[in-house]
Amino acid sequence: MSERRVAIVTGGSAGIGGTICRRMIDAGYDVVSIARRKPDWSNPALHAVEVDLIDARATEEVAASLAKQFPIGTVIHNAGIIRPNLLPDVEQKDLNDLTQLHLGAAILIVQAALPGMRERKYGRVVLISSRAALGLPTRTVYSATKAGMIGMARTWALELAPSGITVNVVAPGPIEDTEMFGQVVRPGSERATALANPIPVRRLGRSDDVARAVLFFADPASSFITGQVLYVCGGASVASFSL
């Protein structure tokens, strides 16, 4: 590819998204972070856009604008929230919000980037799902929408492969250096240690673990891999685990 590679990363202001942005820049990409707030760091190759991805209209407008400004070749949809509740307490608003954030925002952003990808006969789409897609107590809405990302990615992989566009999924397990994890478990606490014990590799994940998997799928050389799910979970997807 002769032109500079451009990647959109949603939720790129911190945590896994922030690490993905840094690693993509290190790999030679221009990166556009789309998040509710700007990253607390800067780089000439980082472009930050503030938007609430739960707002479908605002997301659509931002995506259309970015598609006009940049030759987007890579979309990494990382933004996510949990809103845990046991079944009796699940609220319809949470279902609506997480459906829009995890599924609707991905659709709108990829739709905006798709004409350019098809014209260049190249594209990489990576959706960040979760090990929770396999089921986890208190995660009715989160698990449902994260599992939906997997089905959506497999469908897109079939539709877009003839255009040179691959679509894959990275599904992290518990990642300790994230705000989302810290809201549930204090890093370094006895509970964090207890959570790591049943994981086969005997540790919690780090954002870099996820970023490496994302860069693998995003690599132009990974052109024969599409419709796949890579669990970055230390073996938790094949072992008993509860958060």
C-alpha positions as CSV (number, residue, x, y, z in Angstrom):
1,M,0.0,0.0,0.0
2,S,1.5,3.3,-1.1
3,E,-0.5,5.7,1.1
4,R,-0.1,6.0,4.9
5,R,-2.2,3.5,6.8
6,V,-5.1,5.0,8.8
7,A,-6.9,3.2,11.6
8,I,-9.9,4.2,13.6
9,V,-9.9,3.0,17.2
10,T,-13.0,3.4,19.2
11,G,-12.6,3.9,23.0
12,G,-9.1,4.9,22.3
13,S,-8.7,7.3,25.2
14,A,-7.5,4.8,27.8
15,G,-7.2,1.2,28.8
16,I,-7.1,-1.4,26.0
17,G,-8.0,1.2,23.4
18,G,-5.3,3.6,24.5
19,T,-2.7,0.8,24.3
20,I,-4.0,-0.2,20.9
21,C,-3.6,3.4,19.7
22,R,0.0,3.5,20.9
23,R,0.9,0.2,19.4
24,M,-0.7,1.1,16.0
25,I,1.2,4.3,15.9
26,D,4.4,2.4,16.7
27,A,3.6,0.2,13.7
28,G,3.4,3.1,11.4
29,Y,-0.3,4.0,11.4
30,D,-2.1,7.3,11.7
31,V,-4.7,6.6,14.3
32,V,-8.1,8.3,14.9
33,S,-9.4,7.8,18.5
34,I,-13.1,8.0,18.8
35,A,-14.2,8.2,22.4
36,R,-16.2,10.3,24.9
37,R,-12.9,12.0,26.0
38,K,-9.6,12.7,24.5
39,P,-6.5,10.7,25.4
40,D,-4.3,12.2,28.0
41,W,-1.3,12.0,25.7
42,S,-0.4,13.3,22.3
43,N,1.4,12.3,19.2
44,P,1.6,13.8,15.7
45,A,0.0,10.6,14.3
46,L,-2.9,10.6,16.8
47,H,-6.1,12.4,16.0
48,A,-8.7,12.5,18.7
49,V,-12.5,12.9,18.2
50,E,-14.9,13.2,21.1
51,V,-18.3,11.6,20.7
52,D,-20.7,9.4,22.7
53,L,-21.0,6.3,20.6
54,I,-24.3,5.5,22.3
55,D,-25.7,8.5,20.4
56,A,-26.4,6.9,17.0
57,R,-26.9,10.2,15.1
58,A,-23.7,11.8,16.4
59,T,-21.8,8.6,15.7
60,E,-23.1,8.5,12.1
61,E,-22.1,12.2,11.5
62,V,-18.6,11.7,12.9
63,A,-18.0,8.5,10.9
64,A,-19.1,10.2,7.7
65,S,-16.8,13.2,8.4
66,L,-13.8,11.0,9.1
67,A,-14.4,8.9,5.9
68,K,-14.1,12.2,3.9
69,Q,-11.0,13.3,5.8
70,F,-9.0,10.0,5.9
71,P,-8.3,7.0,3.7
72,I,-9.5,4.6,6.5
73,G,-8.2,1.1,5.9
74,T,-8.6,-0.3,9.4
75,V,-11.4,-0.1,11.9
76,I,-10.9,-1.4,15.5
77,H,-14.1,-1.3,17.5
78,N,-13.0,-1.5,21.1
79,A,-15.4,0.8,23.0
80,G,-17.5,-0.9,25.6
81,I,-19.3,-0.8,28.9
82,I,-20.6,-3.5,31.2
83,R,-23.6,-2.4,33.4
84,P,-23.8,-5.6,35.4
85,N,-27.0,-6.8,36.8
86,L,-28.7,-10.1,37.8
87,L,-31.6,-11.0,35.5
88,P,-34.4,-9.5,37.7
89,D,-32.7,-6.2,37.7
90,V,-31.8,-5.9,34.0
91,E,-33.1,-2.7,32.5
92,Q,-34.3,-2.1,28.9
93,K,-32.3,1.1,28.7
94,D,-29.1,-0.9,29.3
95,L,-30.0,-3.3,26.6
96,N,-30.7,-0.4,24.2
97,D,-27.5,1.4,25.1
98,L,-25.1,-1.6,24.9
99,T,-26.7,-2.7,21.7
100,Q,-26.0,0.7,20.1
101,L,-22.5,0.9,21.6
102,H,-21.3,-2.6,20.9
103,L,-23.2,-3.3,17.6
104,G,-24.8,-0.2,16.2
105,A,-21.7,2.0,16.4
106,A,-19.6,-0.7,14.7
107,I,-22.1,-0.9,11.9
108,L,-22.2,2.9,11.4
109,I,-18.4,3.3,11.4
110,V,-17.7,0.4,9.1
111,Q,-20.5,1.5,6.7
112,A,-18.8,4.9,6.5
113,A,-15.4,3.4,5.8
114,L,-16.6,0.7,3.5
115,P,-16.8,2.6,0.1
116,G,-13.1,3.6,0.5
117,M,-12.0,0.1,1.5
118,R,-13.8,-1.4,-1.5
119,E,-12.3,1.1,-3.8
120,R,-8.8,0.3,-2.6
121,K,-9.7,-3.4,-2.4
122,Y,-8.3,-3.5,1.1
123,G,-9.6,-3.3,4.7
124,R,-9.1,-4.7,8.2
125,V,-11.9,-4.8,10.7
126,V,-11.3,-6.0,14.2
127,L,-14.1,-6.1,16.8
128,I,-13.2,-6.4,20.5
129,S,-15.7,-8.8,22.1
130,S,-15.1,-10.6,25.4
131,R,-14.7,-13.9,27.0
132,A,-18.0,-13.0,28.7
133,A,-19.7,-13.8,25.3
134,L,-19.5,-17.4,26.6
135,G,-21.6,-16.5,29.6
136,L,-20.9,-14.9,33.0
137,P,-23.2,-14.1,35.9
138,T,-24.6,-10.5,36.0
139,R,-23.7,-10.0,32.4
140,T,-27.0,-10.6,30.6
141,V,-26.8,-7.5,28.4
142,Y,-23.0,-7.4,28.1
143,S,-22.7,-11.0,27.2
144,A,-25.6,-10.8,24.7
145,T,-24.1,-7.9,22.8
146,K,-20.6,-9.1,22.9
147,A,-21.8,-12.5,21.5
148,G,-23.6,-10.5,18.9
149,M,-20.4,-9.0,17.8
150,I,-19.0,-12.4,17.0
151,G,-22.0,-13.3,14.8
152,M,-21.9,-10.0,13.1
153,A,-18.2,-10.3,12.4
154,R,-18.6,-13.8,10.9
155,T,-21.4,-12.4,8.6
156,W,-19.3,-9.5,7.5
157,A,-16.3,-11.7,6.9
158,L,-18.4,-13.7,4.3
159,E,-19.8,-10.5,2.7
160,L,-16.6,-8.5,2.5
161,A,-13.9,-11.1,1.7
162,P,-14.3,-10.7,-2.1
163,S,-13.3,-7.0,-1.6
164,G,-10.1,-7.8,0.2
165,I,-11.5,-6.9,3.6
166,T,-11.0,-9.2,6.5
167,V,-13.1,-9.1,9.7
168,N,-12.0,-10.8,12.9
169,V,-12.7,-10.7,16.6
170,V,-10.5,-10.4,19.7
171,A,-12.2,-11.6,22.9
172,P,-10.2,-10.6,26.0
173,G,-10.5,-12.2,29.4
174,P,-10.0,-10.2,32.6
175,I,-7.6,-7.3,31.8
176,E,-6.3,-5.8,35.0
177,D,-4.9,-2.5,33.8
178,T,-8.3,-1.1,32.6
179,E,-10.8,1.3,34.2
180,M,-13.6,-1.3,33.5
181,F,-11.8,-3.9,35.5
182,G,-10.9,-1.5,38.3
183,Q,-14.6,-0.6,38.7
184,V,-15.2,-4.3,39.7
185,V,-12.0,-5.4,41.3
186,R,-9.2,-3.4,42.8
187,P,-5.9,-4.2,41.0
188,G,-3.4,-5.9,43.3
189,S,-6.1,-6.9,45.9
190,E,-6.6,-10.3,47.4
191,R,-9.7,-10.7,45.1
192,A,-7.6,-9.9,42.0
193,T,-5.1,-12.6,43.1
194,A,-8.0,-15.0,43.7
195,L,-9.4,-14.3,40.2
196,A,-6.0,-15.0,38.6
197,N,-5.6,-18.4,40.4
198,P,-8.1,-20.4,38.3
199,I,-6.8,-19.0,35.0
200,P,-4.6,-21.6,33.4
201,V,-1.6,-19.2,32.9
202,R,-2.1,-18.0,36.6
203,R,-2.2,-14.3,35.9
204,L,-4.6,-11.6,34.8
205,G,-4.2,-10.1,31.3
206,R,-2.7,-6.8,30.4
207,S,-3.7,-4.3,27.7
208,D,-0.6,-5.2,25.7
209,D,-1.8,-8.8,25.4
210,V,-4.9,-7.6,23.6
211,A,-3.1,-5.0,21.5
212,R,-0.7,-7.7,20.1
213,A,-3.6,-9.8,19.0
214,V,-5.3,-6.8,17.4
215,L,-2.1,-5.9,15.5
216,F,-1.9,-9.4,14.2
217,F,-5.4,-9.3,12.7
218,A,-4.8,-5.7,11.4
219,D,-1.5,-6.6,9.6
220,P,-1.8,-6.3,5.8
221,A,0.0,-9.7,5.7
222,S,-2.9,-11.3,7.6
223,S,-5.0,-11.5,4.4
224,F,-5.9,-15.2,4.6
225,I,-7.5,-14.9,8.1
226,T,-11.1,-13.8,8.4
227,G,-14.2,-14.6,10.4
228,Q,-12.1,-15.8,13.3
229,V,-12.3,-15.3,17.1
230,L,-9.1,-15.1,19.1
231,Y,-9.7,-15.4,22.9
232,V,-6.9,-13.5,24.7
233,C,-7.8,-14.9,28.1
234,G,-5.0,-17.0,29.5
235,G,-7.0,-20.1,28.8
236,A,-10.1,-18.9,30.7
237,S,-12.3,-19.7,27.7
238,V,-11.5,-23.4,28.1
239,A,-11.6,-23.4,31.9
240,S,-14.0,-22.7,34.7
241,F,-13.9,-19.0,35.6
242,S,-16.1,-16.5,37.3
243,L,-15.7,-12.7,37.9
